[in-house]
Amino acid sequence: MIVGVFMPVVSIPIYGSITYYNNGTGDGLIIIILAAISAAITFYKKYPGLLLTAGASLLIIAYDFLNLQSKISDLTNQLQGNIFGNAIAQAVQMQWGWAVLVIGALLLVAAVLIKED
């Protein structure tokens, strides 16, 4: 999950790519903290605790993803009819960093399921 925080999650024309960390102002910092807690849980072999950190991570990621999708949709609706604005709004795209974040959280769940006894 830590790697996914620094991968591009959205691309905006002229501005470029934005990461989930967003210079420490995004929820990426919370995900980093949850990943560090997950590492500690794994080190001490308290695997059921990973369900809590993975669940919290997935909820935060899903909320932010849906919230961003809603904002992009609102922007597209507001700029409808404006040729240049509509082109820019249509060019805003979600990036592959979301997949890395989700896969990281799902790997935490998998760790609980395949833990050593």
C-alpha positions in Angstrom: 0.0 0.0 0.0 2.9 2.4 0.7 4.0 2.1 -2.9 0.5 2.9 -4.1 0.4 6.1 -2.1 3.2 7.5 -4.3 1.8 6.3 -7.6 -0.4 8.6 -9.8 -4.1 8.4 -9.0 -5.4 11.1 -11.2 -4.1 13.0 -14.2 -5.1 16.6 -14.9 -4.2 18.4 -18.2 -1.5 21.0 -17.8 -1.2 20.3 -14.1 0.0 16.7 -14.5 -0.4 13.6 -12.3 -1.4 13.7 -8.7 -0.5 11.1 -6.1 -2.6 9.9 -3.2 0.0 11.3 -0.8 -0.5 14.8 -2.4 2.5 16.3 -0.5 1.2 15.1 2.8 -2.2 16.7 2.5 -4.2 13.7 1.3 -5.5 10.6 2.9 -2.3 8.9 1.7 -0.7 9.8 5.0 -3.4 7.8 6.8 -2.8 4.9 4.5 1.0 5.1 5.2 0.2 5.0 9.0 -2.2 2.0 8.5 0.5 0.2 6.4 3.1 0.8 9.2 0.6 -0.6 11.7 0.1 -3.6 9.4 3.8 -4.2 9.3 4.0 -4.1 13.1 1.0 -6.5 13.3 2.7 -8.9 10.9 6.0 -8.6 12.8 4.3 -9.6 16.0 2.2 -12.3 14.2 -1.1 -10.9 15.4 -2.6 -11.5 11.9 -6.3 -11.0 12.8 -5.5 -7.3 13.4 -4.7 -7.0 9.7 -8.4 -7.3 8.9 -8.9 -4.0 10.8 -6.1 -2.2 9.0 -7.1 -3.6 5.6 -10.7 -2.8 6.1 -10.0 0.7 7.2 -7.7 1.2 4.2 -10.3 -0.2 1.8 -13.0 2.1 3.2 -10.8 5.2 2.9 -9.7 4.3 -0.6 -13.2 3.5 -1.8 -14.6 6.8 -0.2 -11.9 8.9 -1.9 -12.3 7.1 -5.2 -16.1 7.6 -5.3 -15.7 11.2 -4.0 -13.2 12.0 -6.8 -15.4 10.4 -9.4 -18.3 12.5 -8.2 -16.3 15.7 -8.4 -15.1 14.9 -11.9 -18.7 14.3 -12.9 -19.8 17.6 -11.4 -17.0 19.4 -13.2 -18.0 17.8 -16.5 -21.7 18.9 -15.9 -20.7 22.4 -15.0 -18.5 22.9 -18.0 -21.0 21.4 -20.5 -21.4 23.7 -23.5 -18.0 25.3 -22.9 -15.8 23.8 -25.7 -12.5 24.3 -23.9 -13.7 23.6 -20.5 -15.5 20.4 -21.6 -12.3 19.2 -23.3 -10.3 19.8 -20.1 -12.9 18.1 -18.0 -13.0 15.1 -20.3 -9.2 14.8 -20.2 -9.1 14.4 -16.4 -8.5 10.7 -15.9 -8.1 8.2 -13.1 -4.7 6.6 -13.0 -3.3 3.2 -12.1 -2.3 4.1 -8.6 -5.8 3.2 -7.4 -5.2 -0.5 -8.5 -2.0 -0.6 -6.5 -3.7 0.7 -3.4 -6.5 -1.8 -3.6 -4.2 -4.7 -4.4 -2.1 -3.8 -1.4 -5.1 -3.8 1.0 -6.4 -7.1 -0.5 -2.9 -8.6 0.1 -3.3 -7.8 3.8 -6.6 -9.7 3.8 -4.9 -12.6 2.0 -2.1 -12.6 4.6 -4.7 -13.3 7.3 -6.2 -16.2 5.3 -2.9 -17.8 4.5 -1.1 -17.1 7.8 1.3 -19.7 9.3 0.0 -21.4 12.4 
